[in-house]
Amino acid sequence: MPYDSGNCRALITFSLCFWLLPCSSAELTREDVIALITEAGAQRPKLAKKDLSGLDLSGIDFNKADLFSANLDGVNLKAARLIGVNLNLARMGNANLQNADLSAASLYGVTMDYADLSGADLSRSRVTGSLNNVNLTGAKLKQANLGPNSASPRQRLDKLEMNNAILNDADLSGANFNYALMINASFRNADLSGGQFIWTDLSGANLDGATIAGADFRSAKFDGAKVDNVKGVDTALGFKK
């Protein structure tokens, strides 16, 4: 076969994308996203099913955008305003959401394993899906709803997995974590007061220094959990040392 430098360059590029850092497959640029949001005016910006993976979208105000089923894997959304956005079925693995505002947002059936949500605000948000190994240090989840839609969740999208999640110093007061899988999660010095943890699997979890006053842990699992220095035990339901 004759030597073809063009084919060789294409093969090398493909090899680098496959074996090293993933090449960006995003169909829009940061400037495109900002333009779409601006052009939407008072309407909800339409970004559903868009591939935005790997983009730097930090600090952008999404104006309650529709991001249904969007690909946001590896995206930088640091300090972004995502208030009231639709992120149902979105992919957000390894995304940077440090100090982002996701209050009142809908994140049903999301996949955001290993995402960094430290300092993020998810107050009054709706969240289910796969959030394994997420970092929620210092995050606000006050009155967030992370429980299933039914008392006997069977669909994967209706469940919440937060195994190995870090929730140290987080505000989880009044939040619903019923039926969640939170194996080996860390809640050090977190505020769980008034929260719902019915049938939640907290095996191996670290609740050292956590406040649980008024929280409901009926039928929760605490196998191997660290529960030293927990505060508010007297008013918590179903808590087991």
C-alpha positions as CSV (number, residue, x, y, z in Angstrom):
1,M,0.0,0.0,0.0
2,P,1.5,3.4,-0.9
3,Y,2.4,5.8,1.9
4,D,-0.4,8.3,2.6
5,S,0.6,11.0,5.0
6,G,-3.0,12.2,5.4
7,N,-4.1,8.7,6.5
8,C,-1.2,8.4,8.9
9,R,-2.1,11.8,10.5
10,A,-5.7,10.7,10.9
11,L,-4.7,7.4,12.4
12,I,-2.3,9.1,14.9
13,T,-5.1,11.6,15.9
14,F,-7.5,8.7,16.4
15,S,-5.0,6.8,18.5
16,L,-4.3,9.8,20.7
17,C,-8.0,10.4,21.3
18,F,-8.6,6.8,22.1
19,W,-5.7,6.1,24.3
20,L,-4.8,9.4,25.9
21,L,-7.1,12.4,26.7
22,P,-10.5,12.2,25.1
23,C,-10.9,14.5,22.1
24,S,-13.8,16.9,22.5
25,S,-17.0,15.8,20.8
26,A,-18.9,18.9,21.8
27,E,-21.2,20.2,19.0
28,L,-21.2,23.8,20.4
29,T,-18.6,26.2,21.8
30,R,-18.9,28.3,24.9
31,E,-19.7,31.2,22.7
32,D,-22.5,29.3,21.0
33,V,-24.0,28.4,24.3
34,I,-24.0,32.0,25.5
35,A,-25.5,33.1,22.2
36,L,-28.4,30.6,22.5
37,I,-29.1,31.7,26.0
38,T,-29.1,35.3,25.1
39,E,-31.2,34.8,22.0
40,A,-33.8,32.9,24.0
41,G,-34.6,36.1,25.9
42,A,-37.5,35.5,28.3
43,Q,-38.0,32.0,26.9
44,R,-36.3,28.9,28.4
45,P,-33.1,28.3,26.4
46,K,-33.2,25.0,24.5
47,L,-30.1,22.9,25.0
48,A,-31.8,19.5,25.3
49,K,-29.7,16.5,24.1
50,K,-26.8,18.7,23.1
51,D,-23.3,17.4,23.4
52,L,-21.5,19.9,25.6
53,S,-18.9,17.5,27.0
54,G,-15.6,19.0,28.0
55,L,-16.6,22.6,27.5
56,D,-15.7,25.5,29.9
57,L,-19.1,26.9,30.8
58,S,-18.0,28.3,34.1
59,G,-19.8,31.3,35.5
60,I,-22.6,31.2,32.9
61,D,-26.2,32.0,33.8
62,F,-28.3,29.4,32.1
63,N,-31.6,31.2,32.7
64,K,-33.6,28.0,33.6
65,A,-32.4,26.3,30.4
66,D,-33.7,22.9,29.2
67,L,-30.7,20.6,29.3
68,F,-32.7,17.4,29.2
69,S,-30.5,14.4,28.3
70,A,-27.6,16.7,27.5
71,N,-24.0,15.3,27.6
72,L,-22.1,17.4,30.2
73,D,-19.4,14.8,30.9
74,G,-16.2,16.6,32.1
75,V,-17.7,20.0,31.6
76,N,-16.5,23.0,33.7
77,L,-19.6,24.6,35.4
78,K,-17.8,26.2,38.3
79,A,-19.8,29.0,39.8
80,A,-22.4,28.6,37.0
81,R,-26.1,29.7,37.7
82,L,-28.2,26.6,37.0
83,I,-31.2,27.7,39.0
84,G,-34.4,25.9,38.0
85,V,-32.7,24.2,35.0
86,N,-34.0,20.9,33.6
87,L,-31.1,18.4,33.8
88,N,-33.2,15.2,33.8
89,L,-31.3,12.2,32.3
90,A,-28.2,14.4,31.8
91,R,-24.7,12.9,31.8
92,M,-22.4,14.8,34.1
93,G,-19.6,12.4,35.0
94,N,-16.5,14.1,36.3
95,A,-18.1,17.5,35.9
96,N,-16.8,20.5,37.9
97,L,-19.7,22.1,39.6
98,Q,-17.8,23.8,42.5
99,N,-19.9,26.6,44.0
100,A,-22.5,26.2,41.2
101,D,-26.1,27.3,42.0
102,L,-28.5,24.4,41.2
103,S,-31.3,25.4,43.6
104,A,-34.7,24.3,42.5
105,A,-33.2,22.4,39.6
106,S,-34.5,19.0,38.3
107,L,-31.9,16.3,38.0
108,Y,-34.0,13.1,37.7
109,G,-32.1,10.1,36.5
110,V,-28.7,11.9,36.1
111,T,-25.4,10.2,35.8
112,M,-22.8,12.3,37.6
113,D,-20.3,9.9,39.2
114,Y,-17.1,11.6,40.4
115,A,-18.5,15.1,39.9
116,D,-17.2,17.9,42.1
117,L,-20.1,19.7,43.8
118,S,-18.2,21.1,46.7
119,G,-19.8,24.3,47.9
120,A,-22.7,23.9,45.4
121,D,-26.3,24.9,46.2
122,L,-28.9,22.2,45.5
123,S,-31.5,23.5,47.9
124,R,-35.0,22.4,47.0
125,S,-33.7,20.5,44.0
126,R,-35.0,17.1,42.7
127,V,-32.2,14.5,42.3
128,T,-32.1,10.8,41.5
129,G,-29.7,8.6,39.6
130,S,-26.0,7.7,40.0
131,L,-23.9,10.1,42.1
132,N,-21.3,7.6,43.3
133,N,-18.0,9.2,44.5
134,V,-19.3,12.7,44.2
135,N,-17.8,15.5,46.3
136,L,-20.4,17.5,48.1
137,T,-18.2,19.0,50.8
138,G,-19.8,22.1,52.2
139,A,-22.7,21.9,49.7
140,K,-26.3,23.0,50.5
141,L,-29.0,20.4,50.0
142,K,-31.6,22.0,52.3
143,Q,-35.0,20.6,51.6
144,A,-33.7,18.8,48.5
145,N,-35.8,15.8,47.3
146,L,-33.5,12.8,46.5
147,G,-36.0,10.1,47.3
148,P,-37.9,7.9,44.8
149,N,-41.3,8.6,43.4
150,S,-42.8,5.5,44.9
151,A,-42.5,3.6,48.2
152,S,-41.0,0.6,46.4
153,P,-38.6,2.0,43.7
154,R,-37.8,-0.5,41.0
155,Q,-36.6,1.6,38.1
156,R,-32.9,2.5,38.1
157,L,-33.6,6.1,37.3
158,D,-35.9,6.5,40.3
159,K,-33.2,5.4,42.7
160,L,-30.4,7.3,44.2
161,E,-26.9,5.9,44.5
162,M,-24.4,8.0,46.5
163,N,-21.9,5.3,47.5
164,N,-18.5,6.7,48.7
165,A,-19.9,10.3,48.4
166,I,-18.3,13.0,50.5
167,L,-20.8,15.2,52.3
168,N,-18.6,16.6,55.0
169,D,-19.9,20.0,56.5
170,A,-22.9,19.9,54.1
171,D,-26.3,21.3,54.9
172,L,-28.7,18.4,54.4
173,S,-31.4,19.7,56.7
174,G,-34.9,18.7,55.8
175,A,-33.7,16.7,52.7
176,N,-35.2,13.5,51.6
177,F,-32.8,10.6,51.1
178,N,-35.3,7.7,51.5
179,Y,-34.2,4.4,50.0
180,A,-30.9,5.8,48.9
181,L,-27.7,3.7,48.7
182,M,-25.1,5.7,50.6
183,I,-22.6,3.0,51.5
184,N,-19.3,4.4,52.9
185,A,-20.5,7.9,52.5
186,S,-18.9,10.6,54.7
187,F,-21.1,13.0,56.7
188,R,-18.5,14.4,59.1
189,N,-19.9,17.5,60.8
190,A,-22.8,17.6,58.3
191,D,-26.3,18.9,59.3
192,L,-28.8,16.1,58.8
193,S,-31.5,17.6,61.1
194,G,-35.0,17.0,60.0
195,G,-33.9,14.8,57.1
196,Q,-35.6,11.7,55.8
197,F,-33.4,8.5,55.7
198,I,-36.1,5.8,55.8
199,W,-34.7,2.5,54.4
200,T,-31.4,4.3,53.5
201,D,-28.3,2.1,53.4
202,L,-25.7,3.9,55.4
203,S,-23.4,0.8,55.9
204,G,-19.9,1.9,56.5
205,A,-20.9,5.6,56.6
206,N,-19.0,8.1,58.7
207,L,-21.3,10.3,60.8
208,D,-18.7,11.6,63.2
209,G,-19.8,15.0,64.5
210,A,-23.0,15.1,62.4
211,T,-26.2,16.7,63.7
212,I,-29.3,14.4,63.3
213,A,-31.9,16.1,65.5
214,G,-35.4,15.3,64.3
215,A,-34.1,13.1,61.4
216,D,-36.0,9.9,60.5
217,F,-33.8,6.8,60.2
218,R,-36.5,4.1,60.5
219,S,-35.4,0.8,58.8
220,A,-32.1,2.4,57.8
221,K,-28.9,0.2,57.8
222,F,-25.9,1.2,59.8
223,D,-23.7,-1.9,59.5
224,G,-20.1,-0.8,60.2
225,A,-21.1,2.9,60.4
226,K,-19.0,5.3,62.5
227,V,-21.5,7.1,64.7
228,D,-19.3,8.7,67.4
229,N,-20.0,12.2,68.5
230,V,-23.3,12.4,66.7
231,K,-25.5,15.2,68.0
232,G,-29.2,15.3,68.5
233,V,-29.7,11.6,68.9
234,D,-32.5,11.9,71.4
235,T,-34.9,13.4,68.9
236,A,-33.9,11.2,65.9
237,L,-36.2,8.3,64.9
238,G,-34.8,4.9,64.3
239,F,-31.1,5.9,64.9
240,K,-28.9,2.9,65.8
241,K,-25.5,3.2,67.4
